[in-house]
Amino acid sequence: MHTTPQNSVAKNVKVGASIGASDPVIFKGFTKGVMILQADASSPTTTINYYVSSTETGTYYELKNSSGAVSDTVAVEKAWPLPSELEGAAFIKLLGNNAGVVDLHLISS
């Protein structure tokens, strides 16, 4: 059976400088997406690391692949694809080198 891909926009998601300060994002049902990093003139986020959990309030674990931690070098006021390694994750959090805010455009396949 073919279903139409769905998408959702999560606006103003907090990227914390510590994992506890980051907002949880429900990612189950989605396979990919785009992240838009909002401007922050004081101390912009330039690196994003990805953490995953089985439950929204559970323990979040750093997402790794054969090269190490899954991370992106980013710039404010730009759009970035979410890494393919997130596919299958139920809940995600984004950790930045500095706190910031992103909009996430989430897409199901």
Number of C-alpha atoms within 10 A of each C-alpha: 2 4 7 7 9 11 14 12 13 13 13 15 20 20 26 21 17 13 20 13 14 20 18 23 18 17 23 15 16 20 18 20 21 17 20 20 24 19 16 14 8 7 11 19 26 16 15 21 19 23 23 23 21 14 13 17 9 11 12 19 14 18 18 15 8 6 6 9 13 18 19 16 11 18 16 17 12 11 17 16 13 19 15 11 14 22 16 14 18 17 20 25 28 28 26 26 16 17 19 25 23 22 17 22 18 20 17 17 11
